[in-house]
Amino acid sequence: MNDETRESDECRESATLNRRQFFSKLSFVLSGIAALIIGIPIVGFLVSPFLRKVPEVWRPVGSVDSFKIATTVVVNFLDASPLPWAGLTANTAAWLRRESEQTFIAFSINCTHLGCPVKWLPDADLFMCPCHGGVYYKDGTVAAGPPPKPLPRYPVRVKNGQVEILASPIPITTS
């Protein structure tokens, strides 16, 4: 082999290494861009509950006279911060129990086990979760089954003859 052939082979090898290095760096850059495209929304989702403040809104659910003492009924109301595109999902509900003339208790309709909606069984004075057999007493405490906590409560007040519930996100994790 002559000198020109050796130089030509060395140039090809260095060009091949440069090409490999280029594609290696390009794949790292493209992988980084893909990670950013996927990662930014995930981080935003995880951080948003800490940044978004839900307003405290008292929602009227009916007049005091429309609820009988010692009865539990479902009441519907608008979510605390309905978004314009929320549609029907802006509506929520709670179980409202009238204890005395001016005392009301509102329970979340969602079981603390996995969030399934509980049913009120008036003949047994119990709340029943149909998904996994969770049972709650009329005061919301756990009677049987897998629920780890009592039914969450909404704050309730009576104002100007109206029963009002402090609307908030579904209070599954609070007791």
BAGUDREN-192731 format. One record per residue: residue number from 1; residue in one letter; x, y, z of N, C-alpha, C in turn. Coordinates in Angstrom, 1 decimal. Last residue first. Layout:
N
   resi   resn      nxx      nyy      nzz     caxx     cayy     cazz      cxx      cyy      czz
    NUM      A        X        Y        Z        X        Y        Z        X        Y        Z
...
//
This chain:
175
   resi   resn      nxx      nyy      nzz     caxx     cayy     cazz      cxx      cyy      czz
    175      S    -60.9     13.2     56.8    -61.9     12.4     57.6    -62.7     13.4     58.5
    174      T    -59.9     13.2     53.4    -60.0     13.8     54.7    -61.0     13.0     55.5
    173      T    -59.9     11.9     50.9    -58.7     11.7     51.8    -58.9     12.4     53.2
    172      I    -62.2     12.7     49.6    -62.0     11.3     49.9    -60.9     11.1     50.9
    171      P    -64.0     15.0     49.0    -63.1     14.9     50.2    -62.8     13.5     50.5
    170      I    -64.0     16.5     46.0    -64.4     15.3     46.6    -63.5     15.0     47.8
    169      P    -63.6     20.1     46.6    -63.3     18.9     45.8    -63.8     17.6     46.6
    168      S    -66.5     21.7     48.0    -65.0     21.5     47.9    -64.8     20.3     47.0
    167      A    -68.9     23.8     49.5    -68.5     23.0     48.4    -67.0     22.9     48.3
    166      L    -70.5     23.7     52.4    -69.3     24.3     51.9    -68.8     23.4     50.8
    165      I    -74.0     24.0     52.1    -72.9     23.1     52.2    -71.7     23.8     51.6
    164      E    -76.9     25.2     53.8    -75.8     25.4     52.9    -74.7     24.5     53.2
    163      V    -80.3     25.7     54.1    -79.2     24.8     54.5    -78.1     25.0     53.4
    162      Q    -82.0     28.7     54.9    -81.4     27.8     53.9    -80.3     27.0     54.5
    161      G    -82.6     30.6     56.8    -83.6     29.6     56.5    -83.2     28.6     55.4
    160      N    -80.3     32.2     56.9    -81.5     32.8     56.3    -82.5     31.7     55.9
    159      K    -78.4     29.3     57.1    -78.3     30.8     56.9    -79.6     31.3     56.2
    158      V    -76.7     26.8     58.5    -78.0     27.2     58.2    -77.9     28.8     58.2
    157      R    -74.0     24.7     57.2    -74.5     25.8     58.1    -76.0     26.1     57.6
    156      V    -71.5     22.2     57.1    -72.9     22.6     56.8    -73.2     23.8     57.8
    155      P    -68.6     20.7     55.6    -69.2     21.6     56.6    -70.6     22.1     56.2
    154      Y    -68.8     17.2     54.8    -68.7     18.6     54.3    -69.2     19.5     55.5
    153      R    -66.8     14.4     55.8    -68.0     15.3     56.0    -67.7     16.6     55.3
    152      P    -66.1     11.0     54.7    -65.8     12.4     54.9    -67.0     13.3     55.0
    151      L    -66.9      8.1     56.5    -67.2      8.9     55.4    -66.8     10.4     55.7
    150      P    -63.9      6.8     58.2    -65.3      7.1     58.1    -65.6      7.9     56.8
    149      K    -61.5      4.5     56.6    -61.8      5.7     57.3    -63.3      5.9     57.3
    148      P    -61.1      2.3     55.0    -60.2      2.5     56.1    -60.5      3.7     57.0
    147      P    -63.5     -0.2     54.0    -63.2      1.2     54.1    -62.2      1.5     55.3
    146      P    -64.1     -3.1     53.8    -62.7     -2.6     53.6    -62.5     -1.1     53.8
    145      G    -66.5     -4.1     56.5    -65.9     -4.0     55.1    -64.5     -3.4     55.1
    144      A    -68.5     -2.0     58.7    -67.9     -3.3     58.2    -67.3     -3.1     56.9
    143      A    -68.8      0.5     59.7    -69.4     -0.6     60.4    -68.8     -1.9     60.0
    142      V    -67.3      3.7     60.2    -67.2      2.4     59.5    -67.9      1.3     60.3
    141      T    -69.4      6.5     60.5    -68.3      5.7     60.9    -68.4      4.3     60.3
    140      G    -71.7      8.0     59.8    -70.6      8.0     58.9    -69.4      7.1     59.3
    139      D    -73.9      7.8     61.3    -73.0      8.9     61.7    -71.7      8.9     60.8
    138      K    -75.0      5.4     60.4    -75.7      6.7     60.1    -74.9      7.9     60.4
    137      Y    -72.2      3.3     59.5    -73.4      3.7     60.3    -73.9      5.0     59.9
    136      Y    -71.3      1.7     56.4    -71.1      2.8     57.4    -72.4      3.0     58.2
    135      V    -69.6     -0.9     54.7    -70.8     -0.4     55.4    -70.5      0.6     56.4
    134      G    -68.5     -2.3     51.6    -68.2     -1.4     52.7    -69.5     -0.9     53.3
    133      G    -68.6     -3.9     49.4    -69.3     -4.3     50.6    -69.0     -3.5     51.8
    132      H    -67.5     -3.0     47.0    -66.8     -4.0     47.8    -67.4     -4.3     49.2
    131      C    -69.7     -1.6     45.7    -68.5     -2.1     45.0    -67.8     -3.2     45.7
    130      P    -71.7     -0.5     47.2    -72.0     -1.7     46.4    -70.8     -2.3     45.8
    129      C    -71.7      0.5     50.4    -70.9      0.7     49.2    -71.1     -0.6     48.4
    128      M    -74.2      1.9     52.4    -73.7      0.7     51.8    -72.9      1.0     50.6
    127      F    -75.2      3.2     55.5    -74.7      3.5     54.1    -74.0      2.3     53.7
    126      L    -78.1      2.6     57.5    -76.7      2.3     57.1    -76.4      2.9     55.7
    125      D    -80.7      2.1     58.5    -79.9      3.2     59.0    -78.4      3.0     58.7
    124      A    -82.3      0.2     57.3    -81.2     -0.3     58.2    -80.5      0.8     58.9
    123      D    -84.1      1.7     55.9    -84.6      0.7     56.8    -83.6      0.2     57.8
    122      P    -82.4      3.3     54.2    -83.2      3.9     55.4    -83.7      2.9     56.3
    121      L    -79.4      3.2     53.0    -80.5      2.2     53.3    -81.3      2.7     54.5
    120      W    -77.7      5.0     50.6    -78.3      5.1     51.9    -79.5      4.0     52.0
    119      K    -74.7      4.1     48.9    -76.2      4.2     49.0    -76.6      4.3     50.4
    118      V    -71.7      5.6     47.6    -72.4      4.8     48.6    -73.9      5.0     48.5
    117      P    -69.7      5.3     44.8    -70.8      6.0     45.5    -71.5      5.1     46.4
    116      C    -66.2      4.6     45.3    -67.5      4.3     44.7    -68.6      5.0     45.5
    115      G    -63.6      5.0     46.4    -64.4      6.2     45.9    -65.7      5.8     45.2
    114      L    -62.4      3.0     47.7    -62.0      3.2     46.4    -62.8      4.3     45.7
    113      H    -62.9      3.7     50.6    -62.1      2.6     50.1    -61.5      2.9     48.7
    112      T    -64.6      5.7     51.2    -63.2      6.0     51.5    -62.3      4.8     51.0
    111      C    -67.2      6.4     48.9    -66.6      5.5     49.9    -65.1      5.8     50.0
    110      N    -69.0      9.4     48.4    -67.9      8.5     47.9    -67.3      7.7     49.1
    109      I    -70.6     11.4     49.2    -71.3     10.2     48.6    -70.3      9.1     48.2
    108      S    -69.8     12.9     52.3    -69.5     12.6     50.9    -70.2     11.4     50.4
    107      F    -72.4     14.2     54.4    -71.4     13.2     54.1    -71.1     13.2     52.6
    106      A    -73.4     16.6     56.7    -73.3     16.3     55.2    -72.1     15.3     55.0
    105      I    -75.8     17.2     59.2    -74.5     16.6     58.9    -74.5     16.3     57.4
    104      F    -77.3     19.8     61.1    -77.3     19.0     59.9    -75.9     18.4     59.8
    103      T    -79.4     21.3     63.5    -78.2     20.6     63.3    -78.3     19.6     62.0
    102      Q    -81.8     22.6     64.2    -80.8     23.4     63.5    -79.4     22.6     63.2
    101      E    -83.4     20.4     65.1    -84.0     21.6     64.5    -83.0     22.4     63.7
    100      S    -81.3     17.5     64.3    -82.2     18.2     65.1    -82.7     19.5     64.4
     99      E    -80.2     16.1     62.0    -80.1     15.6     63.4    -81.1     16.2     64.3
     98      R    -80.4     15.4     58.8    -80.9     16.4     59.8    -81.0     15.7     61.1
     97      R    -78.0     14.7     56.4    -78.8     14.1     57.5    -79.1     15.3     58.5
     96      L    -77.2     14.3     53.1    -77.5     15.3     54.2    -78.4     14.6     55.2
     95      W    -74.7     13.3     51.0    -75.8     12.8     51.8    -76.0     13.8     53.0
     94      A    -74.1     15.1     47.9    -73.7     14.7     49.3    -75.0     14.1     50.0
     93      A    -72.8     15.8     44.6    -73.8     15.5     45.6    -73.2     15.1     47.0
     92      T    -72.2     17.9     41.7    -71.8     16.9     42.7    -73.0     16.7     43.7
     91      N    -71.5     19.2     38.5    -72.5     18.8     39.5    -72.0     17.8     40.5
     90      A    -69.6     19.2     36.7    -69.6     20.3     37.7    -70.6     20.1     38.8
     89      T    -70.1     17.3     34.9    -69.2     16.9     35.9    -69.1     18.0     37.0
     88      L    -71.7     18.4     32.9    -72.4     17.7     34.0    -71.4     17.3     35.2
     87      G    -69.3     20.9     32.2    -70.6     20.3     31.9    -71.2     19.6     33.1
     86      A    -66.8     22.0     32.1    -67.0     20.9     33.0    -68.3     20.2     32.7
     85      W    -66.0     24.3     30.8    -66.2     23.1     29.9    -66.5     21.9     30.8
     84      P    -65.6     26.2     32.8    -66.6     26.4     31.8    -66.9     25.2     30.9
     83      L    -65.4     24.5     36.0    -64.7     25.1     34.8    -65.8     25.2     33.7
     82      P    -66.4     25.2     39.3    -66.7     24.6     38.0    -66.0     25.3     36.9
     81      S    -65.5     25.0     42.2    -64.9     25.8     41.1    -65.2     25.2     39.7
     80      A    -67.2     23.4     43.7    -66.7     24.7     44.2    -66.1     25.6     43.1
     79      D    -70.2     22.2     42.0    -68.8     22.0     42.5    -68.3     23.4     42.9
     78      L    -73.6     22.5     43.0    -72.5     22.8     42.0    -71.2     22.7     42.7
     77      F    -75.5     19.8     44.3    -75.1     21.1     44.3    -73.9     21.3     43.3
     76      N    -78.0     17.7     45.8    -77.1     18.0     44.6    -76.8     19.5     44.7
     75      V    -78.5     15.3     48.4    -78.7     16.7     47.9    -77.6     17.0     46.8
     74      V    -80.2     12.6     49.7    -79.1     13.1     48.8    -79.5     14.5     48.4
     73      V    -81.0     12.3     53.2    -81.4     12.4     51.8    -80.2     12.9     51.0
     72      T    -82.1     11.0     56.2    -80.9     11.3     55.4    -81.4     11.3     53.9
     71      T    -83.7     12.1     59.2    -83.7     11.5     57.9    -82.5     11.9     57.2
     70      A    -84.1     13.4     61.6    -83.7     12.0     61.7    -83.8     11.3     60.3
     69      I    -86.5     15.8     60.4    -85.5     15.4     61.5    -85.3     13.9     61.4
     68      K    -86.7     16.5     56.9    -87.3     16.0     58.2    -86.2     15.6     59.2
     67      F    -86.4     19.4     55.0    -85.7     18.2     55.5    -86.3     17.8     56.8
     66      S    -87.6     21.8     54.4    -87.7     20.7     53.4    -87.1     19.4     53.9
     65      D    -87.0     23.7     56.3    -88.3     23.0     56.4    -88.4     21.9     55.4
     64      V    -84.6     24.8     55.3    -84.6     24.0     56.5    -85.8     23.2     56.6
     63      S    -84.3     24.6     51.7    -84.8     25.3     52.9    -84.8     24.3     54.1
     62      G    -81.3     23.6     50.0    -82.7     23.6     50.2    -83.1     24.3     51.5
     61      V    -78.7     24.1     49.5    -79.2     22.8     49.0    -80.7     22.7     49.3
     60      P    -76.3     26.6     48.5    -77.6     26.3     49.1    -78.1     24.9     48.6
     59      R    -72.9     26.5     49.1    -73.9     26.2     48.1    -75.2     25.9     48.8
     58      W    -70.1     28.5     49.6    -71.3     27.9     50.3    -72.4     27.7     49.3
     57      V    -66.9     28.1     48.7    -68.2     28.5     48.2    -69.2     27.8     49.0
     56      E    -63.6     28.8     48.5    -64.6     28.3     49.4    -65.9     28.9     49.1
     55      P    -61.7     27.9     45.6    -62.4     28.9     46.4    -63.4     28.2     47.4
     54      V    -58.6     26.3     45.4    -60.1     26.1     45.2    -60.8     27.1     46.1
     53      K    -55.7     27.1     43.9    -56.5     27.3     45.2    -58.0     27.2     44.8
     52      R    -53.0     25.5     42.5    -54.4     25.9     42.3    -55.2     26.0     43.6
     51      L    -50.6     24.5     43.4    -50.7     25.8     42.9    -52.1     26.4     42.8
     50      F    -51.0     21.9     44.2    -50.4     22.8     45.1    -50.5     24.2     44.7
     49      P    -52.0     20.7     41.9    -52.9     20.8     43.1    -52.3     21.7     44.1
     48      S    -49.8     21.0     40.0    -50.9     21.8     39.9    -51.8     21.8     41.2
     47      V    -47.8     19.0     40.2    -47.6     20.3     40.9    -48.9     21.1     41.0
     46      L    -48.6     17.0     38.5    -48.2     16.7     39.9    -48.1     17.9     40.7
     45      F    -48.9     18.3     36.0    -50.1     17.6     36.7    -49.8     17.3     38.2
     44      G    -46.3     19.2     35.5    -47.4     20.1     35.7    -48.6     19.5     36.4
     43      V    -45.0     16.7     35.2    -44.7     17.6     36.3    -45.8     18.6     36.6
     42      I    -46.4     16.0     32.8    -46.5     15.1     34.0    -46.1     15.9     35.3
     41      P    -45.7     18.0     30.9    -47.1     17.8     31.4    -47.2     17.0     32.7
     40      I    -42.8     17.5     30.9    -43.4     18.8     31.4    -44.9     18.6     31.7
     39      G    -42.3     14.8     29.9    -42.1     15.2     31.3    -42.8     16.5     31.8
     38      I    -42.6     14.8     27.1    -43.4     13.9     28.0    -43.4     14.4     29.4
     37      I    -40.8     16.7     26.3    -42.2     16.7     25.8    -43.1     15.9     26.7
     36      L    -38.5     15.8     27.6    -39.1     17.1     28.0    -40.5     17.1     27.5
     35      A    -38.0     13.4     26.2    -38.3     13.3     27.7    -38.9     14.6     28.2
     34      A    -37.6     14.4     23.6    -38.8     13.5     23.9    -39.1     13.5     25.4
     33      I    -35.2     15.7     24.1    -36.4     16.5     23.7    -37.6     15.7     24.0
     32      G    -33.6     13.5     24.8    -33.8     14.6     25.8    -35.0     15.4     25.4
     31      S    -33.6     12.2     22.4    -34.1     11.5     23.6    -34.4     12.6     24.6
     30      L    -32.2     14.0     20.8    -33.6     13.7     20.5    -34.3     13.0     21.7
     29      V    -29.7     14.0     22.0    -30.5     15.2     22.0    -32.0     14.9     21.7
     28      F    -28.9     11.3     21.6    -29.1     11.9     23.0    -29.9     13.1     23.0
     27      S    -28.9     11.2     18.8    -29.9     10.4     19.6    -30.0     10.8     21.0
     26      L    -26.8     13.0     18.4    -28.1     13.3     17.9    -29.2     12.5     18.6
     25      K    -24.6     11.6     19.4    -25.1     12.9     20.0    -26.5     13.3     19.6
     24      S    -24.7      9.4     17.6    -24.8      9.2     19.0    -25.3     10.5     19.7
     23      F    -24.2     10.7     15.2    -25.5     10.1     15.4    -25.7      9.7     16.9
     22      F    -21.6     11.8     15.7    -22.7     12.7     15.4    -24.1     12.0     15.7
     21      Q    -20.2      9.4     16.1    -20.3     10.4     17.2    -21.5     11.3     17.0
     20      R    -20.4      8.3     13.6    -20.9      7.6     14.7    -21.1      8.6     15.9
     19      R    -19.0     10.3     12.1    -20.4     10.0     11.8    -21.1      9.3     13.0
     18      N    -16.5     10.1     13.2    -17.3     11.4     13.4    -18.7     11.2     13.1
     17      L    -15.9      7.5     12.4    -16.0      7.8     13.8    -16.8      9.1     14.0
     16      T    -15.9      8.0      9.6    -16.8      7.1     10.2    -17.0      7.3     11.7
     15      A    -13.8      9.8      9.4    -15.1     10.3      9.0    -16.2      9.3      9.6
     14      S    -11.7      8.2     10.3    -12.0      9.3     11.1    -13.4      9.9     10.7
     13      E    -11.8      6.3      8.2    -12.0      5.9      9.6    -12.4      7.0     10.4
     12      R    -11.2      8.0      6.0    -12.5      7.3      6.0    -12.8      6.8      7.5
     11      C     -8.6      8.8      6.7     -9.7      9.8      6.6    -11.1      9.1      6.6
     10      E     -7.4      6.3      6.6     -7.4      7.0      7.8     -8.5      8.0      7.8
      9      D     -7.6      5.8      3.8     -8.2      4.9      4.7     -8.4      5.5      6.1
      8      S     -6.0      7.9      2.8     -7.4      7.8      2.4     -8.1      6.9      3.4
      7      E     -3.5      7.2      3.8     -4.1      8.5      4.3     -5.6      8.5      3.9
      6      R     -3.1      4.8      2.4     -3.2      4.8      3.9     -3.9      6.1      4.4
      5      T     -3.0      5.8     -0.2     -4.0      4.8      0.2     -4.2      4.8      1.7
      4      E     -0.7      7.3     -0.1     -2.0      7.9     -0.4     -3.1      7.0      0.0
      3      D      1.4      5.5      0.4      1.0      6.5      1.4     -0.4      7.1      1.2
      2      N      0.4      2.2     -0.7      1.2      3.4     -0.8      0.7      4.4      0.3
      1      M      0.8     -1.2      0.0      0.0      0.0      0.0      0.9      1.2      0.0
//
